[in-house]
Amino acid sequence: MSCQLHVSSQSDVETFCDCYLVSVKTMTDCQGEGAGTPMELYEKVNAQGDRVRSLKTVKAEKPEIDAAVQQLLKLKMDYKTMTGQDYTPGRPPSDDMVVVDNGPSAGAADDDDTVDPWNVATSNAKGVDYDKLIVKFGSSKVDQELVDRIEKVSGQRAHRFLRRGVFFSHRDMHQVLDAYEKQKSFYLYTGRGPSSESMHVGHLIPFIFTKWLQDVFDIPLVVQLTDDEKYLWKDLTLEQCHKFAVENAKDIIACGFDVNKTFIFSDLDYMGASPEFYRNVVKIQKHVTFNQVKGIFGFNDSDCIGKISFPAIQAAPSFSNSFPQIFGGKKDVQCLIPCAIDQDPYFRMTRDVAPRIGYPKPALLHSTFFPALQGAQTKMSASDANSSIFLTDTPKQIKNKINKHAFSGGKDTVEEHRQFGGNAEVDVSFMYLTFFLEDDEQLEKIRQDYSSGALLTGELKKILIETLQPLIVQHQERRKQVTDETARQFMTPRPLNFNL
């Protein structure tokens, strides 16, 4: 079987995950064939590395080079899976190396992972395999080198989400930093699909990080509220969706964004008020075929035409001239999009279209998923009250939900737990602390104590409760200060205060 990457003549190699990128399973079938030992796989990695270098030397076509790079990344992942160690050039595996047996769930994790803009599910208790997802989506890992560079350029210690790999993947972040170092600014774009009146703590993750980016780089932000999307996908009225958008905007504002640098907009309001925005939507629509959106998003012939055309609406804020009140006629201001990895298909499509309509490709920073209380096999759901900690929950509700529903990595009895310790990698309480506990040393001590059995599950849950309760109460206090007039200020198209 040939392992080639097939793209349409007009498509960027990053575009359209499962339709145009070779699937991870196919790569495994092709590349792993005959690699029965660590040494055989090590040699395959070496050979593929040589092939990549040769293609670059002869200046082969970009799609061919990118396909070869994807194969190399997959082989390196296979090597790590087999040996438990990263591939290092010049350091072949020893003859007596023990091949790692990750068990059936680890081996099947990628095949069983479902990640798209509407569904996230995995059979692995540890959650989605993000390293494999990077390979599958063709993005780049946020490594220590990038974290160090963000610290250097921003002059600030990296946010805990960067230090701990919560934001784990990116597209073109180095390019954004290159431009910033040359005094060329950029802007931020993120969003929220308002499907209910109350948001949950998982929804806060991109906004907490986006606020940090806004503060350290002193740049403008646009926040898209896709109330039109929720009307098309959910059994809700237009009036309900718009109301949810305004209420969600108040929660977003309560995160502390600067009104002088932030524009929050409802699609239902802004689309009709901004000819420039709609013109970009139409340009994008013209350059994406029905077959392409079917391949990216899984649409079928029974889906309403609103769903099929919606991706262009989510793409349009990636281009600065969609906001003439902010950027004037400038169409070359770089956009950086912090979002969860499940939103990436929208922006692979956007990045493919951008050069064909004369705009820069948006850069992205991808976050992991915030797991449901019942375990990391799914993300939190606003439609299931017991899967989530809502921003409206009382301290008592938070305590009860965590004690009753938070999946434990502990053993069945105290005696067993003391002897063998707990599994922090699957314990939801520990996972939540990695998002919300600021002190790295304290977090590591909790991990060690839980893993050794010194810390019991009930004690770990107590730490999480005592961390989340004040955080939610403080958010609620800030939310009370956000009036309808405050929301109108943020949601009114207007100039923002920043330097390009």
C-alpha positions as CSV (number, residue, x, y, z in Angstrom):
1,M,0.0,0.0,0.0
2,S,1.3,3.4,-0.9
3,C,1.4,6.1,1.9
4,Q,0.8,9.2,-0.1
5,L,-0.9,12.4,0.9
6,H,-3.7,13.4,-1.6
7,V,-4.8,17.0,-1.8
8,S,-6.9,18.9,-4.3
9,S,-4.9,21.2,-6.6
10,Q,-6.1,24.2,-4.7
11,S,-5.7,22.9,-1.2
12,D,-3.1,23.6,1.4
13,V,-1.6,20.4,2.9
14,E,-3.1,21.3,6.3
15,T,-6.6,21.3,5.1
16,F,-9.5,19.0,5.8
17,C,-8.4,16.4,8.3
18,D,-9.9,13.1,7.4
19,C,-10.8,14.0,3.8
20,Y,-7.4,15.0,2.6
21,L,-4.9,14.0,5.3
22,V,-3.9,10.4,5.5
23,S,-5.5,8.9,8.6
24,V,-3.3,7.7,11.5
25,K,-4.5,4.2,11.1
26,T,-3.5,4.1,7.4
27,M,-0.1,5.5,8.3
28,T,0.3,2.8,10.9
29,D,-0.6,0.1,8.4
30,C,1.9,1.5,5.9
31,Q,4.8,2.5,8.1
32,G,4.7,0.0,10.9
33,E,4.7,-2.9,8.5
34,G,7.7,-5.1,9.2
35,A,8.7,-3.0,12.2
36,G,8.5,-5.8,14.7
37,T,11.4,-4.7,17.0
38,P,12.5,-1.4,18.5
39,M,15.7,-1.5,16.3
40,E,13.7,-2.1,13.1
41,L,11.4,0.9,14.0
42,Y,14.4,3.0,14.9
43,E,15.9,2.3,11.5
44,K,12.6,3.2,9.8
45,V,12.6,6.6,11.6
46,N,16.2,7.2,10.4
47,A,15.3,6.3,6.8
48,Q,12.2,8.6,6.8
49,G,14.3,11.4,8.3
50,D,16.8,11.0,5.4
51,R,13.9,11.1,3.0
52,V,12.5,14.4,4.4
53,R,16.0,16.0,4.2
54,S,16.4,14.8,0.6
55,L,13.0,16.2,-0.4
56,K,13.9,19.6,1.1
57,T,17.4,19.5,-0.6
58,V,15.9,19.1,-4.0
59,K,13.1,21.6,-3.2
60,A,10.3,19.1,-3.8
61,E,6.6,20.3,-3.8
62,K,5.3,21.5,-0.4
63,P,2.5,18.8,-0.3
64,E,5.1,16.0,-0.8
65,I,7.4,17.4,1.9
66,D,4.6,17.9,4.3
67,A,3.3,14.3,3.7
68,A,6.8,13.0,4.4
69,V,7.0,15.0,7.6
70,Q,3.7,13.7,8.8
71,Q,5.0,10.1,8.2
72,L,8.1,10.9,10.1
73,L,6.1,12.3,13.1
74,K,4.0,9.2,13.1
75,L,6.9,6.8,13.1
76,K,8.4,8.7,16.0
77,M,5.1,8.3,17.9
78,D,5.1,4.6,17.1
79,Y,8.7,4.4,18.4
80,K,7.7,6.1,21.7
81,T,4.6,3.9,22.0
82,M,6.7,0.7,21.5
83,T,9.7,1.7,23.7
84,G,8.4,4.2,26.2
85,Q,11.2,6.6,25.1
86,D,11.5,9.5,22.7
87,Y,13.4,8.8,19.5
88,T,16.9,10.4,19.7
89,P,19.2,10.5,16.7
90,G,22.4,8.6,17.3
91,R,21.0,6.7,20.2
92,P,19.6,3.3,19.0
93,P,17.6,1.2,21.4
94,S,19.6,-1.4,23.4
95,D,19.3,-5.1,22.5
96,D,17.7,-5.9,25.9
97,M,15.2,-3.0,25.7
98,V,11.8,-4.2,27.0
99,V,8.9,-3.3,24.6
100,V,6.2,-1.4,26.4
101,D,2.9,-3.1,26.6
102,N,0.3,-0.4,27.0
103,G,-2.7,-2.7,27.0
104,P,-5.6,-2.8,24.7
105,S,-7.0,0.6,25.6
106,A,-3.8,2.4,24.8
107,G,-3.3,0.5,21.5
108,A,-6.8,1.3,20.4
109,A,-7.0,4.8,21.8
110,D,-6.5,6.6,18.5
111,D,-9.0,4.4,16.6
112,D,-11.5,5.0,19.4
113,D,-10.9,8.8,19.8
114,T,-13.7,10.9,18.3
115,V,-12.8,14.6,18.1
116,D,-14.9,17.1,16.0
117,P,-16.6,20.4,16.7
118,W,-19.6,18.7,18.3
119,N,-18.4,15.4,19.8
120,V,-15.4,14.4,21.9
121,A,-15.1,10.8,23.1
122,T,-12.4,8.2,23.8
123,S,-12.3,4.8,25.4
124,N,-9.1,5.6,27.3
125,A,-9.6,6.6,30.9
126,K,-6.6,9.0,30.6
127,G,-8.5,10.9,27.9
128,V,-7.8,11.7,24.3
129,D,-4.2,10.9,23.1
130,Y,-3.1,14.4,22.3
131,D,0.2,13.4,20.8
132,K,-1.6,11.3,18.2
133,L,-4.1,14.1,17.7
134,I,-1.3,16.4,16.8
135,V,-0.1,13.9,14.1
136,K,-3.6,13.4,12.9
137,F,-4.4,17.1,12.6
138,G,-1.0,18.1,11.3
139,S,-0.3,20.8,13.9
140,S,2.8,21.4,15.9
141,K,3.5,20.6,19.6
142,V,3.9,23.4,22.1
143,D,7.3,22.4,23.3
144,Q,9.5,23.9,26.0
145,E,11.4,25.9,23.3
146,L,8.2,27.7,22.4
147,V,7.1,28.2,26.0
148,D,10.5,29.7,26.7
149,R,10.2,32.0,23.7
150,I,6.8,33.2,24.7
151,E,8.3,34.1,28.1
152,K,11.2,35.9,26.5
153,V,9.0,37.9,24.0
154,S,6.3,38.7,26.5
155,G,8.6,39.4,29.4
156,Q,6.3,37.4,31.7
157,R,6.4,34.0,33.2
158,A,4.4,31.5,31.1
159,H,0.8,31.0,32.1
160,R,0.2,27.7,34.0
161,F,-1.8,26.5,31.0
162,L,1.4,26.7,28.9
163,R,3.7,25.3,31.7
164,R,1.4,22.3,32.1
165,G,0.6,21.5,28.5
166,V,-3.1,22.6,28.7
167,F,-2.4,24.5,25.6
168,F,-0.4,21.8,23.8
169,S,-0.6,22.4,20.1
170,H,-0.2,25.3,17.7
171,R,-0.1,26.5,14.2
172,D,2.4,29.3,13.3
173,M,2.9,30.7,16.8
174,H,6.6,31.2,16.0
175,Q,5.5,33.4,13.0
176,V,3.3,35.5,15.4
177,L,6.3,36.0,17.7
178,D,8.6,36.8,14.9
179,A,6.3,39.6,13.8
180,Y,5.8,40.9,17.3
181,E,9.5,41.1,17.9
182,K,9.6,43.4,14.8
183,Q,7.0,45.6,16.5
184,K,4.2,44.3,14.3
185,S,1.1,43.7,16.5
186,F,-1.6,41.0,16.2
187,Y,-5.1,40.5,17.5
188,L,-6.9,37.7,19.3
189,Y,-10.0,35.9,18.3
190,T,-11.9,33.3,20.3
191,G,-15.6,32.4,20.7
192,R,-18.4,30.7,22.4
193,G,-21.4,28.8,21.2
194,P,-24.2,30.0,23.6
195,S,-26.3,26.9,24.0
196,S,-27.5,27.6,27.6
197,E,-27.9,30.6,29.9
198,S,-25.1,29.4,32.2
199,M,-21.6,28.5,31.3
200,H,-19.5,25.8,33.2
201,V,-15.9,25.9,34.4
202,G,-14.7,24.2,31.3
203,H,-15.9,27.1,29.2
204,L,-13.6,29.4,31.2
205,I,-10.4,27.8,30.0
206,P,-10.0,29.6,26.6
207,F,-11.1,32.9,28.2
208,I,-8.7,32.7,31.1
209,F,-5.8,32.1,28.8
210,T,-7.0,34.7,26.2
211,K,-7.2,37.3,29.0
212,W,-3.5,36.5,29.9
213,L,-2.5,36.9,26.3
214,Q,-4.4,40.2,26.0
215,D,-2.7,41.5,29.2
216,V,0.9,40.5,28.4
217,F,0.9,41.4,24.7
218,D,-1.4,44.5,25.1
219,I,-3.5,43.6,22.0
220,P,-7.2,43.8,20.9
221,L,-9.6,40.8,21.2
222,V,-12.7,39.9,19.3
223,V,-15.1,37.3,20.8
224,Q,-17.7,35.7,18.5
225,L,-20.9,34.4,20.0
226,T,-22.3,32.0,17.5
227,D,-26.0,32.2,18.4
228,D,-26.8,31.5,14.8
229,E,-25.0,28.2,15.0
230,K,-26.9,27.1,18.1
231,Y,-30.2,28.0,16.4
232,L,-29.2,25.8,13.4
233,W,-28.0,22.8,15.5
234,K,-30.2,22.9,18.6
235,D,-33.9,22.8,19.3
236,L,-34.0,26.4,20.3
237,T,-35.7,29.6,19.1
238,L,-33.8,32.5,17.7
239,E,-34.8,34.6,20.7
240,Q,-33.5,32.0,23.1
241,C,-30.1,31.8,21.3
242,H,-29.7,35.5,21.3
243,K,-30.6,35.8,25.0
244,F,-28.1,33.1,25.8
245,A,-25.5,35.0,23.8
246,V,-26.0,38.1,25.9
247,E,-25.9,36.2,29.2
248,N,-22.8,34.3,28.2
249,A,-21.2,37.6,27.2
250,K,-21.7,38.8,30.8
251,D,-19.8,35.7,32.1
252,I,-17.0,36.4,29.6
253,I,-16.8,40.0,30.7
254,A,-16.6,38.8,34.3
255,C,-13.2,37.2,33.4
256,G,-11.8,40.7,33.5
257,F,-11.3,41.7,29.9
258,D,-10.5,45.3,29.1
259,V,-13.5,47.1,27.5
260,N,-11.1,49.4,25.6
261,K,-9.5,46.4,23.9
262,T,-12.3,43.9,23.6
263,F,-15.2,43.6,21.2
264,I,-17.8,40.9,21.9
265,F,-20.4,40.3,19.1
266,S,-23.4,38.2,18.4
267,D,-23.6,36.8,14.9
268,L,-27.3,37.5,14.8
269,D,-26.6,41.2,15.5
270,Y,-23.2,41.8,13.7
271,M,-23.8,40.0,10.4
272,G,-26.6,42.4,9.5
273,A,-24.7,45.5,10.7
274,S,-21.3,45.0,9.0
275,P,-21.1,44.8,5.2
276,E,-17.4,44.1,5.5
277,F,-17.9,41.1,7.6
278,Y,-20.6,39.6,5.3
279,R,-18.4,40.3,2.2
280,N,-15.7,38.1,3.8
281,V,-18.2,35.4,4.5
282,V,-19.2,35.4,0.9
283,K,-15.6,35.3,-0.3
284,I,-15.0,32.3,1.9
285,Q,-18.1,30.5,0.8
286,K,-17.1,30.9,-2.9
287,H,-13.8,29.1,-2.2
288,V,-15.1,26.1,-0.3
289,T,-17.1,23.3,-2.0
290,F,-19.9,21.2,-0.7
291,N,-17.7,18.1,-0.9
292,Q,-15.1,19.8,1.2
293,V,-17.4,20.7,4.0
294,K,-18.9,17.2,3.9
295,G,-15.4,15.9,4.3
296,I,-14.4,18.2,7.1
297,F,-17.6,18.3,9.2
298,G,-19.5,15.2,8.2
299,F,-22.5,17.0,6.8
300,N,-25.0,14.9,4.9
301,D,-27.8,15.5,2.4
302,S,-30.3,15.8,5.2
303,D,-28.6,18.7,7.0
304,C,-30.1,22.1,6.5
305,I,-28.2,24.5,4.2
306,G,-27.6,26.8,7.1
307,K,-25.2,24.2,8.7
308,I,-23.3,23.8,5.4
309,S,-22.7,27.5,5.0
310,F,-22.0,28.2,8.7
311,P,-18.2,27.4,8.7
312,A,-17.6,30.5,6.6
313,I,-19.2,32.6,9.3
314,Q,-16.9,31.2,12.0
315,A,-13.9,31.7,9.6
316,A,-14.6,35.4,8.9
317,P,-13.4,36.9,12.2
318,S,-9.9,35.5,11.4
319,F,-9.5,38.4,9.0
320,S,-8.9,41.9,10.3
321,N,-10.9,43.8,7.7
322,S,-14.0,42.0,9.0
323,F,-13.8,44.7,11.8
324,P,-13.4,48.0,10.0
325,Q,-14.3,49.9,13.2
326,I,-11.2,48.4,14.8
327,F,-8.7,48.0,12.0
328,G,-10.0,50.3,9.3
329,G,-9.3,48.9,5.9
330,K,-6.3,46.9,7.1
331,K,-6.5,43.3,5.9
332,D,-3.0,42.2,6.9
333,V,-3.2,42.2,10.7
334,Q,-2.2,38.7,12.0
335,C,-4.9,36.8,13.9
336,L,-4.1,34.4,16.8
337,I,-6.9,32.1,17.8
338,P,-6.8,30.4,21.3
339,C,-9.4,27.5,21.2
340,A,-10.0,23.9,22.1
341,I,-8.6,21.4,19.6
342,D,-12.0,20.3,18.5
343,Q,-12.5,23.7,16.7
344,D,-9.4,23.2,14.6
345,P,-11.3,21.8,11.5
346,Y,-12.9,25.3,11.0
347,F,-9.5,26.9,10.9
348,R,-7.8,24.4,8.7
349,M,-10.5,25.3,6.2
350,T,-9.8,29.0,6.9
351,R,-6.1,28.7,6.5
352,D,-6.6,26.9,3.2
353,V,-8.9,29.7,1.9
354,A,-6.9,32.7,3.3
355,P,-4.1,33.0,0.7
356,R,-6.6,32.5,-2.2
357,I,-8.6,35.6,-1.1
358,G,-5.5,37.7,-0.2
359,Y,-5.4,37.4,3.6
360,P,-2.8,36.1,6.1
361,K,-3.5,32.7,7.6
362,P,-4.6,32.8,11.2
363,A,-2.3,31.2,13.8
364,L,-3.8,29.0,16.5
365,L,-3.1,27.8,20.0
366,H,-5.0,24.6,20.9
367,S,-6.1,23.5,24.4
368,T,-6.9,20.1,25.7
369,F,-10.5,19.3,26.8
370,F,-11.8,19.9,30.2
371,P,-13.1,16.5,31.3
372,A,-16.6,15.6,32.6
373,L,-16.8,14.8,36.3
374,Q,-17.5,11.2,35.3
375,G,-14.1,10.9,33.6
376,A,-11.9,12.0,30.8
377,Q,-13.6,9.9,28.2
378,T,-15.8,13.0,27.3
379,K,-15.7,16.7,27.9
380,M,-18.1,18.6,30.1
381,S,-21.6,19.1,28.7
382,A,-23.8,22.1,29.4
383,S,-26.8,19.8,28.8
384,D,-25.9,17.4,31.7
385,A,-26.0,19.2,35.1
386,N,-24.1,16.3,36.8
387,S,-21.2,16.3,34.3
388,S,-20.3,19.9,35.0
389,I,-19.5,22.5,37.6
390,F,-21.6,25.5,36.5
391,L,-20.6,29.1,37.1
392,T,-24.0,29.5,38.9
393,D,-23.5,26.5,41.3
394,T,-23.5,27.3,45.0
395,P,-20.5,26.1,47.2
396,K,-22.8,23.3,48.5
397,Q,-23.6,22.2,45.0
398,I,-19.9,22.2,44.0
399,K,-19.1,20.1,47.1
400,N,-21.9,17.6,46.4
401,K,-21.1,17.2,42.7
402,I,-17.4,16.6,43.3
403,N,-17.9,14.2,46.2
404,K,-20.7,12.3,44.4
405,H,-19.6,12.3,40.7
406,A,-15.9,13.1,40.4
407,F,-14.2,9.9,39.0
408,S,-11.6,8.6,41.3
409,G,-8.2,7.1,40.5
410,G,-8.0,5.6,44.0
411,K,-8.2,2.0,45.1
412,D,-11.3,0.2,46.4
413,T,-10.3,0.2,50.1
414,V,-8.2,2.5,52.3
415,E,-5.8,-0.3,53.0
416,E,-5.2,-0.9,49.2
417,H,-4.9,2.8,48.5
418,R,-2.3,3.2,51.3
419,Q,-0.3,0.2,50.0
420,F,-0.5,0.8,46.2
421,G,-1.5,4.5,45.8
422,G,-3.9,6.1,43.4
423,N,-3.7,6.9,39.7
424,A,-3.5,10.6,39.3
425,E,-3.6,10.3,35.5
426,V,-7.2,9.2,35.5
427,D,-8.4,11.0,38.7
428,V,-10.7,13.8,37.7
429,S,-10.1,15.8,40.9
430,F,-6.4,15.9,40.1
431,M,-7.1,16.8,36.5
432,Y,-9.2,19.7,37.6
433,L,-6.4,20.9,39.9
434,T,-4.0,21.0,37.0
435,F,-6.2,23.6,35.4
436,F,-7.0,25.7,38.5
437,L,-4.2,25.3,41.1
438,E,-1.6,28.0,40.5
439,D,1.3,26.7,42.6
440,D,3.4,24.1,40.6
441,E,5.2,22.8,43.6
442,Q,1.9,22.2,45.5
443,L,0.4,20.4,42.5
444,E,3.4,18.1,42.2
445,K,3.3,17.3,46.0
446,I,-0.4,16.4,45.7
447,R,0.4,14.2,42.7
448,Q,3.2,12.4,44.6
449,D,1.2,12.0,47.8
450,Y,-1.8,10.6,45.9
451,S,0.4,8.3,43.9
452,S,2.1,7.0,47.0
453,G,-1.1,6.5,48.9
454,A,-0.3,9.2,51.5
455,L,-3.2,11.2,50.2
456,L,-6.7,9.6,50.1
457,T,-9.3,10.2,47.4
458,G,-11.6,12.0,49.9
459,E,-8.7,14.3,50.9
460,L,-7.9,15.0,47.2
461,K,-11.5,15.9,46.5
462,K,-11.5,18.2,49.6
463,I,-8.5,20.1,48.1
464,L,-10.4,20.5,44.8
465,I,-13.5,21.7,46.5
466,E,-11.6,24.3,48.5
467,T,-9.9,25.4,45.3
468,L,-13.1,25.7,43.2
469,Q,-15.5,27.2,45.7
470,P,-13.8,30.5,46.1
471,L,-12.9,30.7,42.4
472,I,-16.6,30.3,41.5
473,V,-17.8,32.6,44.2
474,Q,-15.4,35.4,43.1
475,H,-16.6,34.9,39.5
476,Q,-20.2,35.2,40.6
477,E,-19.4,38.5,42.5
478,R,-17.7,39.9,39.4
479,R,-20.7,38.7,37.3
480,K,-23.1,40.7,39.5
481,Q,-21.3,43.9,38.6
482,V,-21.8,43.3,34.8
483,T,-25.0,45.2,34.0
484,D,-27.0,45.2,30.7
485,E,-25.3,48.5,30.0
486,T,-21.8,47.0,30.5
487,A,-22.7,44.2,28.1
488,R,-23.9,46.8,25.5
489,Q,-20.6,48.6,25.8
490,F,-18.6,45.5,25.0
491,M,-21.0,44.5,22.2
492,T,-21.2,47.8,20.4
493,P,-19.0,48.1,17.3
494,R,-16.4,50.8,18.0
495,P,-12.8,51.7,17.8
496,L,-10.5,49.9,20.3
497,N,-7.4,51.4,22.0
498,F,-4.2,49.7,20.9
499,N,-1.1,50.2,18.8
500,L,-0.6,48.2,15.6
